[in-house]
Amino acid sequence: MKPLFAFVFICVAGPALAGEAPWFSPFRTAEFRVPEAGRPADTLDTCPELRALGVMDGYADEAAVREVAEVNAEILPLPADDLDKAGILAVLKTDLEYWNARPDSAKAQLGGDSYDAPRLRRTLSALITIFSADLPAGELLKTLKERFRVYRASADDGTGKTVITGYYEAEIPVARTPDADHKYAVYLRPQDLVKTPAGTAFDYGRYDEAGKLVPYYTRQEIHGGALAGMGLEIVWSRHPSQVMLLQIQGSGVLRFPDGDYLRAGFDGANGQPYRSVQKLLMDCGEVPAMSFKDFIAYLSGQPQDREERLTDLNPRYIFFRGRPKDSLPYGAIGKALTPGRSIAIDPKHIPYGLFGLLKSRKPVAQGNSLGFRDFTRFIATHDTGSAIRGPGRVDLFWGSGETAETEASSMKAPGELYLFIIR
């Protein structure tokens, strides 16, 4: 499951509850610090955006679109898919497996319309038959218009500001044991972490000494030793920003100096709001706009104590579990993601297990340079992340490797998302 994903720059903005004692713990210290005597001024010390944040405030871009609505099928773009057919059939079969495993009473809500599991199974079975037939693009478009209701989850307010970003399976260098440099652990899920009931203001938490369910420890508290002595460490990193990168992507390869590696996947979060450190530093005037890959490099180039301080600006923290070495990252639906086709959405607005068409503009790595190209592609809703909020946010899974990292880190473009339900 992608925790933040996406990508990556939007968050859960929970209610500001600063000042309520149960939200604090002995590990919590203030994120905003007055400069010490003799210490050079820091960008963060006088940043008004940071000063204004409450304990449970998130920080990220606002979603551009407020609704999902049925549209006239005539507006569908020509489905000139830029990837192979095998990937289309793979995501359709994944969707069908998802709905086959759900009871007939399960529902998918799109705008004001509700569809039950049998309707979704018929939709996906019909689509599998259609895409197995190798129809030319024009005939395929005609078939989709005639046989399916079409919903649009992009630019419904006319602004064209729907944001499409990218995520990928991260790879970070790690050590098997801690040392003077490798001080930042990738952690297993703590035993006292609980998934909160639906409707709770935060997604994960713990019971405090009074028996009250509260969010789990923040990133800063964990860096300060909140999990020490629990035996939860999987590996150790030199850079807290690399650990945060792994957490934002939701899955990754943990690479040892000898070339050996482990794979890790999402296994819970701390219930804290997500704050985009990149957006905060841009708004505070410290950094210009740049790709997320370059931003992580910027953080990693800071002195370690300041790098830690910067990553602590994002209180949200993700826990992991081991995955087989030959496995693919899995999404929120509990199944493997398909590179280039699985997308992360906000399930409050767009259901899991739907098939659709995405149109946007993508980065293309060309040696040491990066170009951009229009594309249209069939996709499926397989994942989510705490950075993905509202129907105007889509995160496209790029896969693994250096090219995936470069392109996903540079993906942020307006686009359109269309979803199909059989008539």
N, C-alpha and C positions, 0 to 999 in steps of 0.2 A: 504494500500500500504506500502510496506516495503521501507523505505527511504534510508537505508544505506547498509542494509542488507546486509549484510550479511555480511556479516557477515561479512563478517563484517570487513575485514581488508583492503579493497581496495577502492579507491576514484576516484572522478572526478578531474582530474588534469587540472584545467583551466589555461589560459594564465597568466603569471606573469605580473601584471599591477601596481606594487608598484611604487609610485611616481606620478601617475595620480590623481590629486586632487579629481575628482568626485567620486573616489572609497573610499574616506575617509569621516568620519562624525565627529561631535563634540564628539561622544562617543568613538571613536577608540583610543586605546592606544597601544603602542608597545608590542608585545608578548615577545620579548627578552629584558631582563632587566640586566643592569650592577649591580653587587652586591653593596648594600649600605654599608657604613662604619660600621663595627661592626657586620654585619649580616653574619652568616655562609655561606660558599660557597654552591651553589645549583647546582645539576647536569645540570640544564638547562642553567645556566649562561655561560658555556663554551662549550656547545654542538655544534659542527660544522654543524651537519645536520639541527639543528634548525636555526642557523645563516644564512644558505644558502637559506631558504625558502622565496619566494616572497609572496606578499599579497594574490594572487589568486592561489598559488601553492597548490596542494594536496600532500598527502604523504601516500604511501602504496606500497604493492608488485606490481610488473608488471604482467600483464596477460601472461600466458605461451603459449597460442595458438592464432594464428592470423587469422584463417579462419574456415568456416564450409564447408564441402565438401561431395559429395555423395561417398559412399563406396560400395564395393561388399557385398551383404547381407550375404555372407557365413561367414563373420567375426563376425556376431552377437553371443553373448554368449548365453548359454542355459538360457531361461527366468524363472529361478527358483525363482519366486517372494517370498519375505520373509514376506509379509503382506497379509491380507484377500482380497478376490475378490471384496467385496463391495466397498472398496476404489478405485479400478481400475474403476469400473463402475461410481462411483461418479465423478471422475475427467474427464472421458470421456463425461459425461452428462454436466458438467460445460463447457468444451471446446465447445461442440455442441451448448449450449445456447449462448456462446460468438459469435460464427460464424453465428448463426441464426439471431442474432441482428445486424449484419453488412451487408452492401449492397453487392450485387453480385460483384461489382467492387473492393471490398477490396482485397488486396493482401498480401501474405506471401512470403518473400524472403528468400531463403535458398541457400547460396553460389551464384552461377550464375543463379539459377533457380527461377522462380516466379510462384506462384500458387494462383488462385482466390478463393473467398469464397465458390462457389459451389463445387470445388475440395476438399476443407477442410471439408465441410459438408459430402461429400461422404466418405472421409477417416474416419471420426469419427463415422458415422453410421455403416460402415463396421466393425470397431473395436468393437463397442458395441455389434454387433451380434456375433462376434468371441468370445469375452470374456464372453458372456452370455452362451456359449455352454460348458464351463468347459472342455476344451481340455487338455490332458496331455501335459507336458512341451515340449516333443519331437515333438508332432504333432503341437502344437502352434508355435514352432520355424519354422517348415516346412511351415506353412501357412503364417507367416510373411515374410519369404524369398520369397515366390512365388508371393504374392499379393501386396507387398509394396516396394517402393524405400526407401533406408536407407541412412540417412545422419549422419555423425559423427561430433561432436563439441568438440572433446577432443584429445589431443596429436597428432594433425596432423603434428606437426613439429618434431615428433620423440623423444621429450624430456621426455614425460611422466609426465610433471609437471602441468597438469591441476589441478586446485585447487577446491575442493568441501568442502564447509563449511556448517554450520547449523545455523538456527535462530529459535526463539520460541516466544511465547507470554509472555512477561516479567511481573513480579509482583514486585511492589515496595511499601514500607510503606510510607504513606503520612499523612498529617494533613489537616483539613478543613480550618484552618486559620493560618496565619504566626505568628511566635514568634521568640525569640532570636536565636533559633536553626534552625527552619524550615524557611529558607530564599529563597529557590529556587523553583520557581513556574513551574508547567506544564501549558503551555499557549494554549489558543484558537488561531485560525488563526486571525491575525490582519486585519482590514478592508482595509488597504492600501497595502496589499500584493497582487501582481499580478503574474499570470503564464505567463512566457515570451513566445514569438513566437518561433516556431521551427527554429533552426539555431542560436539562441542566445547563447552566451558563458556561460550563467548561466540559471538555470531552473526557478527560482523565483526571484522577485525583488520588487522595489518600485520606484516611480518617486520622484526625489529629488526636491529641491527648484527651480532649473533651468528647470524642466520638463524633465530631462534625466532619462532614465531607468537604475538603478544601482542595484547591489545585496542588499538584505536586511541586517539589522544589524547583526553583528557577535555574536557568543556566548558571547564573552567578553563584547561587548557593551550591550547585553541584561542583563548580570549579573551586569553591571554598571548602569542600570536603563533606557535603551532605550525604554522599554515598560511600564514604571511606569505610573499609572494613567489612563490606557486604559480600566481597568476592564476585562482583558483577563484571569486572573488567574483561573484555575480549582481547583487545590489543591497545597499543599506546601510540599516540601521534605527537609529533613535534609542534604541530600547529593547531590551535583551537579553531581557526578558520577552516581547516581541512575537515575537521569533525563536523562543523556546521554545514559545510558543503555536502558531505555525506548525508546529513540529516535532511537537508532541503531536497535532495534528489530522492531520498526515501529508500535507496538500495545502493549497493556498491561492492567493489572489489577492494579488499584490504591487502596491499602488496608488501611483502617482506623484502629486506635487502637482498636475500639470496634468490629472489624470483618467485618463490612459493607464494601462495595467496589463499585467502579465505573469501567467501562471499557472504554478505550480510543483507538482511531485509528488515523492513519495518516491523516493530513489535510493541507499539504503544508510544504515547507521548505524555508530557507532563501537565497538560491542561492549561498551560499558560498561553497568552495571546502571542501570535506571530508578529514580529516587527522586522521589516526589511531594513537591515543595516545599510545596504546600499542606498536606499531612498533617504534614510535618515542623514547619511553623510553627504549626499547630494544636496538635500535641503538645508543642511547646516553649513554648506559652502566649502566642504573639505575636498570633495572629489567631483569631477565632471561626469557626464554620462559616458558609460563604457559597457562592454559586454560583461556578463557575470563571470566569465572565465578570467578576464583581466582584473575584475574587482577582487576576486579571491586571491589573485597574485599580489594585488596591492596590500591586502590585509596580511598575507603571509610575509611580506617584506617589512612589516613594522617590527619594532622591538617586541619581544615576546610579551612583556607586561602590558604594553599598549594594545597589541593584537588581542589579548584576552579581554581587555576593557572594551574594545570595540565589539567583539562577538557577544559580550555580555549584554549589549544593547538589545539583543533578541532573546527574551527570556524563554522562548519555547525550546523544548529539548526532546529529542527522539531517542527511543531505545530500540535495540536490534536483537535479532536471533540469527543463528547460522543458517546458511542455505547450501545445498549441494553445489560443488564446484561447476558442474555442467548445467546448472539451472538458469532459467531466465528470470528476471525480476517479475514479481506478481503484483497485481493491482488490488483495489479495494473489493473487487468481486471474488477474490480468492483464487484467481487463475492467472496464468502467465500472460504478460503483456506482449503485444505484437509490435515490434519496432516500426515506426512510421505510420501506424494505424490506430493504436490504442490512444485514447485521450483521457485526460483527467477533467472532471466537471464538478460543479456543485450539485450534489444529489438532492438538495432542497428544491432545486428548480428543474434539473434535468435528470431523469432516472438512469440507473445503470442498465447495461445490457441492451442499449439501443444502437441502431445502425444509421449512419448519416453521411452527408457529403460536406466536406470542408473546403472553402476557397479562401486563399490568402496569398501572401508573398513570403518566400522562405530564403534563408541564407544558404549559400552553396560554397563549400570550401574548395578552393582552386589553388593547390599548392600552398604557398605562403600568403595568398590573398583570399578575400571573401567577396563573392558576388551575391546578387539577389535576383530571384526569379519568381514569377507568378506560378501558382500551382493550384490544381483541383484534385481532391483525393477523397476516397471513401474511407470512413473511420468508424470506430465503435467506442461507446462510453464505458470504459473499464476501470477507471480509477478516480481518485479525488486527492485533495491536499488542503492543508489549512490556508494556503495562499490562494486557493481557488474559491472565490465567493461571488455569487450572483450568476445569472445566465449569460452575462457578457464576458466571462472568463473561460478560456480553454487552454489546456496545457497538452501539447503533443509530445508523445514519447518517442525519442530519437533512437534509442538503442544503446549500444556500448562502443567504447573505443574513442580514439582521438578525434576522428571526424565528427562523431556524434556529440562529443563534448564541445567542439568548436561551433558547430552549427546550432545546437540547442541553446548554448549560452548566448548566442547572438539573435535568437528568434524572439522578436517582439513586434508584432504587426497587426493592423486591423484586418478583419476577415469576416466571413459569414459561415454559419453552421446551420445545415438543414437536416432534419430527422424524419424518418419514414415510418408510417403505420399503414398496414394494409386496409383497404376500404372494406 
